[in-house]
Amino acid sequence: MKWNSIVDCIFCKIINREIYRKIVYEDNTIIGIKEINPQAPVHILIIPKKHISKITSLKEEDKELIGHIYLVANKIAKEYAVFQCGFRIVINSGPDAGEEVDHLHFHLLGGRKLEWLLG
């Protein structure tokens, strides 16, 4: 199924198989891919197939999708053996927060002790 996409959105191109990336998780509404520039031994991007530009663009209709993403994050954390020792889920919103792709995505990080860095 081809998803509606924004022409220059790299994540939409990955979702629509216009750009190849190894997909580590996929269902009808989201995909998970390994981060190309990992910040931890486990660094998976969980991306909704629906193009939502950022967390501040969420609508009431997206609440089930967001809940589903968190449940899938737990599943991926178990598969990558970071569920028990700990992992972090990060969402960047806007350039000052480090958002580089204008398509909502969740970073699942784990596999090492994560320091608390606030900029």
DSSP file (Angstrom, degrees, kcal/mol; ACC not computed):
  #  RESIDUE AA STRUCTURE BP1 BP2  ACC     N-H-->O    O-->H-N    N-H-->O    O-->H-N    TCO  KAPPA ALPHA  PHI   PSI    X-CA   Y-CA   Z-CA
    1    1 A M              0   0    0      0, 0.0     2,-0.5     0, 0.0     0, 0.0   0.000 360.0 360.0 360.0 126.6    0.0    0.0    0.0
    2    2 A K        -     0   0    0     15,-0.0     2,-0.3    14,-0.0    14,-0.1  -0.726 360.0-144.1 -85.5 127.8    1.4    3.4   -1.0
    3    3 A W        -     0   0    0     -2,-0.5     2,-0.1     9,-0.2    47,-0.1  -0.641  25.4 -99.5 -90.9 147.4    1.1    6.0    1.7
    4    4 A N        -     0   0    0     -2,-0.3    47,-0.4     1,-0.0     2,-0.3  -0.452  55.6-174.0 -59.3 134.9    0.4    9.6    1.0
    5    5 A S        -     0   0    0     -2,-0.1     2,-0.5    45,-0.1     3,-0.0  -0.914  33.6-114.6-136.4 160.0    3.7   11.3    1.3
    6    6 A I    >   -     0   0    0     -2,-0.3     3,-2.0     1,-0.1     6,-0.2  -0.833  38.8-123.6 -90.0 131.6    5.4   14.7    1.3
    7    7 A V  T 3  S+     0   0    0     -2,-0.5    -1,-0.1     1,-0.3     6,-0.0   0.830 104.8  33.6 -50.3 -47.1    7.6   14.8   -1.8
    8    8 A D  T 3  S+     0   0    0     -3,-0.0     2,-0.6     4,-0.0    -1,-0.3   0.315  86.4 119.9 -96.3  10.2   10.9   15.6   -0.1
    9    9 A C    <>  -     0   0    0     -3,-2.0     4,-2.0     1,-0.2     5,-0.2  -0.648  49.1-159.2 -81.9 116.4   10.3   13.6    3.1
   10   10 A I  H  > S+     0   0    0     -2,-0.6     4,-2.0     1,-0.2    -1,-0.2   0.869  92.4  52.7 -62.7 -36.9   13.0   11.0    3.5
   11   11 A F  H  > S+     0   0    0      2,-0.2     4,-2.8     1,-0.2    -1,-0.2   0.894 107.6  51.1 -68.5 -38.0   10.8    8.9    5.9
   12   12 A C  H  > S+     0   0    0      1,-0.2     4,-2.3     2,-0.2    -1,-0.2   0.894 109.9  51.1 -62.5 -38.5    7.9    8.9    3.4
   13   13 A K  H  <>S+     0   0    0     -4,-2.0     5,-3.1     2,-0.2     6,-1.3   0.879 111.1  47.5 -66.7 -37.4   10.3    7.7    0.8
   14   14 A I  H ><5S+     0   0    0     -4,-2.0     3,-1.5     4,-0.2    -2,-0.2   0.933 111.6  50.4 -66.7 -45.7   11.5    4.9    3.1
   15   15 A I  H 3<5S+     0   0    0     -4,-2.8    -2,-0.2     1,-0.3    -1,-0.2   0.890 113.4  45.7 -58.2 -40.9    7.9    4.0    3.9
   16   16 A N  T 3<5S-     0   0    0     -4,-2.3    -1,-0.3    -5,-0.2    -2,-0.2   0.301 115.5-116.3 -87.9   8.9    7.0    3.9    0.2
   17   17 A R  T < 5S+     0   0    0     -3,-1.5    -3,-0.2     2,-0.2     3,-0.1   0.752  81.7 123.7  62.9  27.4   10.1    1.8   -0.6
   18   18 A E  S   <S+     0   0    0     -5,-3.1     2,-0.4     1,-0.2    -4,-0.2   0.722  79.4  35.0 -83.8 -24.7   11.5    4.6   -2.8
   19   19 A I  S    S-     0   0    0     -6,-1.3     2,-0.4    -9,-0.1    -2,-0.2  -0.997  91.7-126.1-126.4 133.1   14.7    4.6   -0.6
   20   20 A Y        +     0   0    0     -2,-0.4     2,-0.3    -3,-0.1    -6,-0.1  -0.667  38.3 155.2 -84.4 130.8   16.0    1.4    0.9
   21   21 A R        -     0   0    0     -2,-0.4     2,-0.4    -7,-0.2    -2,-0.1  -0.961  50.7-103.7-143.5 140.1   16.5    1.0    4.6
   22   22 A K        -     0   0    0     -2,-0.3    12,-0.8    12,-0.1     2,-0.5  -0.510  36.4-145.0 -66.0 122.3   16.5   -2.2    6.5
   23   23 A I  E     -A   33   0A   0     -2,-0.4    10,-0.2    10,-0.2     3,-0.1  -0.806  19.9-177.3 -94.0 124.6   13.2   -2.3    8.4
   24   24 A V  E    S+     0   0A   0      8,-2.7     2,-0.3    -2,-0.5     9,-0.2   0.597  74.0  17.5 -97.4 -14.2   13.4   -4.0   11.8
   25   25 A Y  E     +A   32   0A   0      7,-1.4     7,-2.9     2,-0.0     2,-0.3  -0.973  66.4 167.3-153.9 142.0    9.6   -3.7   12.5
   26   26 A E  E     +A   31   0A   0     -2,-0.3     2,-0.2     5,-0.2     5,-0.2  -0.955   5.8 152.6-156.5 140.1    6.6   -3.1   10.4
   27   27 A D        -     0   0    0      3,-2.2    -2,-0.0    -2,-0.3     0, 0.0  -0.734  63.9 -69.8-141.3-163.2    2.8   -3.3   10.7
   28   28 A N  S    S+     0   0    0     -2,-0.2     3,-0.1     1,-0.2     0, 0.0   0.739 127.8  25.6 -67.0 -22.9    0.0   -1.4    9.0
   29   29 A T  S    S+     0   0    0      1,-0.2    20,-3.3    20,-0.1    21,-0.6   0.610 120.1  30.1-120.8 -15.9    0.6    1.9   10.7
   30   30 A I  E     - B   0  48A   0     18,-0.3    -3,-2.2    19,-0.1     2,-0.3  -0.959  51.6-156.5-143.7 160.5    4.3    2.2   11.7
   31   31 A I  E     -AB  26  47A   0     16,-2.4    16,-3.1    -2,-0.3     2,-0.4  -0.944   9.1-149.2-130.3 158.2    7.8    1.1   10.7
   32   32 A G  E     +AB  25  46A   0     -7,-2.9    -8,-2.7    -2,-0.3    -7,-1.4  -0.998  20.2 173.3-125.8 131.6   11.0    0.7   12.7
   33   33 A I  E     -AB  23  45A   0     12,-2.3    12,-3.5    -2,-0.4     2,-0.3  -0.941  37.3-100.7-132.8 156.0   14.4    1.2   11.2
   34   34 A K  E     - B   0  44A   0    -12,-0.8    10,-0.2    -2,-0.3     2,-0.1  -0.584  45.5-107.8 -74.2 137.6   17.9    1.4   12.6
   35   35 A E        -     0   0    0      8,-3.0     8,-0.1    -2,-0.3    -1,-0.1  -0.435  18.0-140.8 -63.8 135.6   19.2    5.0   13.0
   36   36 A I  S    S+     0   0    0      1,-0.3    -1,-0.1    -2,-0.1    -2,-0.0   0.759 101.1  35.3 -71.6 -25.0   21.9    5.7   10.4
   37   37 A N  S    S-     0   0    0      6,-0.0    -1,-0.3     0, 0.0    -2,-0.0  -0.655  92.1-158.1-126.1  73.5   23.9    7.7   13.0
   38   38 A P        -     0   0    0      0, 0.0     5,-0.1     0, 0.0    71,-0.0  -0.214  19.8-167.9 -64.6 140.3   23.3    5.7   16.2
   39   39 A Q  S    S+     0   0    0      1,-0.1     4,-0.1     3,-0.1    70,-0.1   0.347  78.5  22.5-102.8   1.4   23.8    7.4   19.5
   40   40 A A  S    S-     0   0    0      1,-0.1    71,-0.1    74,-0.0    -1,-0.1  -0.959  92.9 -95.8-156.9 162.5   23.7    4.1   21.5
   41   41 A P  S    S+     0   0    0      0, 0.0     2,-0.6     0, 0.0    70,-0.2   0.867 122.0  41.2 -54.1 -36.8   24.2    0.4   20.7
   42   42 A V  E    S+ C   0 110A   0     68,-2.6    68,-2.1    -3,-0.0     2,-0.3  -0.964  71.2 154.7-111.5 117.5   20.4    0.1   20.2
   43   43 A H  E     + C   0 109A   0     -2,-0.6    -8,-3.0    66,-0.2     2,-0.4  -0.787  12.0 170.2-145.5  96.9   19.0    3.1   18.3
   44   44 A I  E     -BC  34 108A   0     64,-2.3    64,-3.1    -2,-0.3     2,-0.5  -0.892  25.3-142.6-111.6 135.9   15.8    2.4   16.4
   45   45 A L  E     -BC  33 107A   0    -12,-3.5   -12,-2.3    -2,-0.4     2,-0.6  -0.873  10.9-158.8 -95.7 127.4   13.6    5.0   14.8
   46   46 A I  E     -BC  32 106A   0     60,-2.9    60,-2.5    -2,-0.5   -14,-0.2  -0.941  17.8-175.8-108.1 119.5    9.9    4.3   15.1
   47   47 A I  E     -B   31   0A   0    -16,-3.1   -16,-2.4    -2,-0.6     2,-0.2  -0.955  24.4-130.5-126.2 125.0    8.0    6.1   12.5
   48   48 A P  E     -B   30   0A   0      0, 0.0   -18,-0.3     0, 0.0     4,-0.2  -0.507  15.7-138.8 -68.1 142.0    4.3    6.4   11.8
   49   49 A K  S    S+     0   0    0    -20,-3.3     2,-0.4    -2,-0.2   -19,-0.1   0.810  86.7  83.8 -71.1 -29.1    3.4    5.7    8.2
   50   50 A K  S    S-     0   0    0    -21,-0.6     2,-0.8     1,-0.1   -45,-0.1  -0.609  94.9-116.3 -71.3 129.4    0.9    8.6    8.3
   51   51 A H        +     0   0    0    -47,-0.4     2,-0.5    -2,-0.4    -2,-0.1  -0.596  44.5 166.3 -74.2 110.1    2.9   11.8    7.6
   52   52 A I        -     0   0    0     -2,-0.8    52,-4.1    -4,-0.2     6,-0.1  -0.997  29.3-147.2-120.4 121.4    2.6   13.9   10.8
   53   53 A S        -     0   0    0     -2,-0.5     2,-0.3    50,-0.3    -1,-0.1   0.873  67.4 -24.4 -65.6 -38.6    5.1   16.7   10.6
   54   54 A K    >   -     0   0    0     49,-0.1     3,-2.2    48,-0.1     4,-0.2  -0.971  69.7 -88.3-163.1 172.4    5.8   16.9   14.4
   55   55 A I  G >  S+     0   0    0     -2,-0.3     3,-1.4     1,-0.3    38,-0.1   0.811 122.1  60.9 -60.9 -30.5    4.4   16.2   17.8
   56   56 A T  G 3  S+     0   0    0      1,-0.3    -1,-0.3    -3,-0.0    37,-0.0   0.553  97.7  60.9 -74.5  -5.8    2.8   19.6   17.9
   57   57 A S  G <  S+     0   0    0     -3,-2.2    -1,-0.3     2,-0.1    -2,-0.2   0.395  77.1 125.4 -97.2   1.1    0.8   18.6   14.7
   58   58 A L    <   -     0   0    0     -3,-1.4     2,-0.3    -4,-0.2    -3,-0.0  -0.265  43.6-158.8 -62.5 147.3   -1.0   15.7   16.5
   59   59 A K    >   -     0   0    0      1,-0.0     3,-2.3     0, 0.0     4,-0.3  -0.795  34.9-100.4-120.3 165.3   -4.7   15.6   16.4
   60   60 A E  G >  S+     0   0    0      1,-0.3     3,-1.6    -2,-0.3     4,-0.2   0.854 121.0  62.5 -51.8 -38.4   -7.3   13.8   18.5
   61   61 A E  G 3  S+     0   0    0      1,-0.3     3,-0.3     2,-0.1     4,-0.3   0.627  95.5  61.9 -66.1 -13.3   -7.6   11.2   15.8
   62   62 A D  G <> S+     0   0    0     -3,-2.3     4,-2.3     1,-0.2    -1,-0.3   0.472  73.2  95.5 -91.3  -2.9   -3.9   10.2   16.3
   63   63 A K  H <> S+     0   0    0     -3,-1.6     4,-2.1    -4,-0.3    -1,-0.2   0.857  84.3  48.9 -64.3 -35.5   -4.1    9.1   19.9
   64   64 A E  H  > S+     0   0    0     -3,-0.3     4,-2.5    -4,-0.2    -1,-0.2   0.910 110.8  51.8 -67.4 -40.1   -4.6    5.4   19.1
   65   65 A L  H  > S+     0   0    0     -4,-0.3     4,-2.2     2,-0.2    -2,-0.2   0.921 110.3  48.0 -60.3 -45.2   -1.6    5.6   16.8
   66   66 A I  H  X S+     0   0    0     -4,-2.3     4,-1.7     2,-0.2    -1,-0.2   0.909 111.7  49.3 -66.3 -41.9    0.6    7.2   19.4
   67   67 A G  H  X S+     0   0    0     -4,-2.1     4,-1.8     1,-0.2    -1,-0.2   0.909 110.0  52.3 -60.2 -41.6   -0.4    4.6   22.0
   68   68 A H  H  X S+     0   0    0     -4,-2.5     4,-2.5     1,-0.2    -2,-0.2   0.887 104.6  56.3 -62.0 -40.0    0.3    1.8   19.5
   69   69 A I  H  X S+     0   0    0     -4,-2.2     4,-2.4     1,-0.2    -1,-0.2   0.914 106.8  49.1 -59.7 -43.1    3.8    3.3   19.0
   70   70 A Y  H  X S+     0   0    0     -4,-1.7     4,-1.7     2,-0.2    -1,-0.2   0.873 110.4  50.3 -66.8 -36.2    4.6    3.0   22.7
   71   71 A L  H  X S+     0   0    0     -4,-1.8     4,-1.7     2,-0.2    -1,-0.2   0.907 111.8  48.0 -66.6 -40.3    3.4   -0.6   22.8
   72   72 A V  H  X S+     0   0    0     -4,-2.5     4,-3.0     2,-0.2     5,-0.2   0.875 105.9  58.6 -66.7 -37.0    5.6   -1.4   19.8
   73   73 A A  H  X S+     0   0    0     -4,-2.4     4,-2.7     1,-0.2    -1,-0.2   0.914 105.3  50.2 -57.8 -42.3    8.5    0.4   21.5
   74   74 A N  H  X S+     0   0    0     -4,-1.7     4,-2.0     2,-0.2    -1,-0.2   0.918 110.9  49.1 -60.4 -43.1    8.2   -2.1   24.4
   75   75 A K  H  X S+     0   0    0     -4,-1.7     4,-2.3     2,-0.2    -2,-0.2   0.926 112.6  46.6 -62.9 -45.6    8.1   -5.0   21.9
   76   76 A I  H  X S+     0   0    0     -4,-3.0     4,-2.2     1,-0.2    -2,-0.2   0.905 109.3  55.1 -64.3 -40.9   11.2   -3.7   20.1
   77   77 A A  H  <>S+     0   0    0     -4,-2.7     5,-2.8    -5,-0.2     6,-1.2   0.883 109.4  47.8 -59.7 -38.5   13.0   -3.1   23.5
   78   78 A K  H ><5S+     0   0    0     -4,-2.0     3,-1.5     4,-0.2    -1,-0.2   0.931 110.8  50.8 -66.2 -45.4   12.3   -6.7   24.4
   79   79 A E  H 3<5S+     0   0    0     -4,-2.3    -2,-0.2     1,-0.3    -1,-0.2   0.837 113.5  44.9 -61.8 -33.7   13.6   -8.0   21.0
   80   80 A Y  T 3<5S-     0   0    0     -4,-2.2    -1,-0.3    -5,-0.2    -2,-0.2   0.225 113.6-118.2 -97.9  13.3   16.8   -5.9   21.4
   81   81 A A  T < 5S+     0   0    0     -3,-1.5    -3,-0.2    -5,-0.1     4,-0.2   0.799  86.7 106.7  58.8  36.6   17.3   -7.0   25.0
   82   82 A V     >< +     0   0    0     -5,-2.8     4,-1.8    -6,-0.2    -4,-0.2   0.336  47.0  94.9-118.6   3.2   17.1   -3.5   26.6
   83   83 A F  T  4 S+     0   0    0     -6,-1.2     4,-0.2     1,-0.2    -5,-0.1   0.906  93.0  34.7 -62.3 -44.5   13.6   -3.9   28.2
   84   84 A Q  T  4 S+     0   0    0     -7,-0.2    -1,-0.2     1,-0.2    -2,-0.1   0.887 121.0  44.7 -80.5 -41.0   14.9   -5.0   31.6
   85   85 A C  T  4 S-     0   0    0      1,-0.2    -2,-0.2    -4,-0.2    -1,-0.2   0.744 119.6 -93.2 -80.8 -22.3   18.1   -2.9   31.9
   86   86 A G     <  -     0   0    0     -4,-1.8    25,-0.6    -9,-0.1     2,-0.3  -0.160  39.2-164.3 123.9 145.6   16.5    0.3   30.6
   87   87 A F  E     -D  110   0A   0     -4,-0.2     2,-0.4    23,-0.2    23,-0.2  -0.950  14.4-132.4-151.2 167.3   15.9    2.3   27.4
   88   88 A R  E     -D  109   0A   0     21,-2.8    21,-3.0    -2,-0.3     2,-0.5  -0.959   4.1-153.5-127.5 144.1   14.9    5.8   26.5
   89   89 A I  E     -D  108   0A   0     -2,-0.4     2,-0.4    19,-0.2    19,-0.2  -0.985  20.5-172.5-116.1 126.0   12.3    7.1   24.0
   90   90 A V  E     -D  107   0A   0     17,-2.3    17,-3.0    -2,-0.5     2,-0.4  -0.951  13.8-172.0-123.7 137.3   13.0   10.6   22.6
   91   91 A I        -     0   0    0     -2,-0.4     2,-0.4    15,-0.2    15,-0.1  -0.994  11.0-158.0-124.7 123.0   11.0   12.8   20.4
   92   92 A N        -     0   0    0     -2,-0.4     2,-0.5    13,-0.4    13,-0.2  -0.842   7.1-170.0 -98.0 137.1   12.6   16.0   19.0
   93   93 A S        -     0   0    0     -2,-0.4     4,-0.1     1,-0.1     3,-0.1  -0.913  53.5  -5.0-132.3 106.8   10.2   18.8   18.0
   94   94 A G  S > >S-     0   0    0     -2,-0.5     5,-2.1     1,-0.1     3,-1.1  -0.029  88.8 -75.0  96.1 159.6   11.7   21.8   16.1
   95   95 A P  G > 5S+     0   0    0      0, 0.0     3,-1.2     0, 0.0    -1,-0.1   0.830 126.1  58.6 -63.2 -34.7   15.2   22.7   15.1
   96   96 A D  G 3 5S+     0   0    0      1,-0.3    -2,-0.1     2,-0.1    -4,-0.0   0.742 106.5  50.5 -67.8 -20.2   16.3   23.9   18.6
   97   97 A A  G < 5S-     0   0    0     -3,-1.1    -1,-0.3    -4,-0.1    -3,-0.1   0.466 125.6-101.5 -93.3  -3.3   15.5   20.4   19.9
   98   98 A G  T < 5 +     0   0    0     -3,-1.2     2,-0.4    -4,-0.4    -2,-0.1   0.577  62.9 160.8  96.1  10.7   17.5   18.7   17.1
   99   99 A E      < +     0   0    0     -5,-2.1    -1,-0.3     1,-0.2     3,-0.1  -0.530   6.9 168.4 -69.1 123.8   14.7   17.7   14.8
  100  100 A E        +     0   0    0     -2,-0.4     2,-0.5     1,-0.2    -1,-0.2   0.656  61.2  52.6-109.5 -23.6   16.2   17.1   11.4
  101  101 A V  S    S-     0   0    0      2,-0.1     2,-2.1   -92,-0.1    -1,-0.2  -0.972  75.6-137.9-119.4 127.7   13.4   15.4    9.5
  102  102 A D  S    S+     0   0    0     -2,-0.5     2,-0.3    -3,-0.1   -48,-0.1  -0.368  77.2  92.3 -83.6  60.1   10.0   17.0    9.5
  103  103 A H  S    S-     0   0    0     -2,-2.1   -50,-0.3   -52,-0.1   -49,-0.1  -0.896  87.6-105.2-152.1 118.1    8.1   13.7   10.0
  104  104 A L        +     0   0    0    -52,-4.1     2,-0.3    -2,-0.3   -52,-0.2  -0.142  52.6 161.2 -48.4 130.9    7.2   12.7   13.6
  105  105 A H        -     0   0    0    -13,-0.2     2,-0.4   -58,-0.2   -13,-0.4  -0.987  31.9-135.5-153.7 155.1    9.5    9.8   14.8
  106  106 A F  E     -C   46   0A   0    -60,-2.5   -60,-2.9    -2,-0.3     2,-0.6  -0.937  12.9-144.0-116.2 129.4   10.5    8.3   18.1
  107  107 A H  E     -CD  45  90A   0    -17,-3.0   -17,-2.3    -2,-0.4     2,-0.6  -0.849   9.5-162.1 -93.8 122.0   14.1    7.4   18.9
  108  108 A L  E     -CD  44  89A   0    -64,-3.1   -64,-2.3    -2,-0.6     2,-0.4  -0.936  17.6-178.1-102.5 116.7   14.4    4.2   21.0
  109  109 A L  E     +CD  43  88A   0    -21,-3.0   -21,-2.8    -2,-0.6     2,-0.3  -0.930  16.9 118.3-120.4 139.5   17.8    4.2   22.6
  110  110 A G  E     +CD  42  87A   0    -68,-2.1   -68,-2.6    -2,-0.4   -23,-0.2  -0.973  22.5  97.4-173.9-175.5   19.5    1.6   24.8
  111  111 A G  S    S+     0   0    0    -25,-0.6     2,-0.3    -2,-0.3   -24,-0.1   0.437  91.7  47.1  95.4   0.8   22.3   -0.8   25.3
  112  112 A R  S    S-     0   0    0    -26,-0.2     2,-0.4   -70,-0.1    -1,-0.2  -0.963 101.5 -76.7-158.1 165.4   24.4    1.5   27.4
  113  113 A K        -     0   0    0     -2,-0.3     2,-0.6    -3,-0.1    -3,-0.1  -0.578  49.1-145.8 -69.3 123.9   24.0    3.7   30.4
  114  114 A L        -     0   0    0     -2,-0.4     2,-0.1    -5,-0.1    -1,-0.1  -0.834   7.5-143.7 -98.0 120.4   22.4    6.9   29.1
  115  115 A E        -     0   0    0     -2,-0.6     2,-1.0     1,-0.1    -1,-0.0  -0.391  22.7-110.9 -75.7 158.7   23.4   10.1   30.8
  116  116 A W        +     0   0    0     -2,-0.1     2,-0.5     2,-0.0    -1,-0.1  -0.813  44.3 175.8 -95.2 103.0   20.9   12.8   31.3
  117  117 A L        -     0   0    0     -2,-1.0     2,-0.1     2,-0.0    -3,-0.0  -0.929  17.6-175.8-112.3 128.3   21.9   15.6   29.0
  118  118 A L              0   0    0     -2,-0.5    -2,-0.0     0, 0.0    -1,-0.0  -0.439 360.0 360.0-119.3  57.8   19.8   18.7   28.7
  119  119 A G              0   0    0     -2,-0.1    -2,-0.0   -22,-0.1   -22,-0.0   0.452 360.0 360.0  87.9 360.0   21.6   20.7   25.9
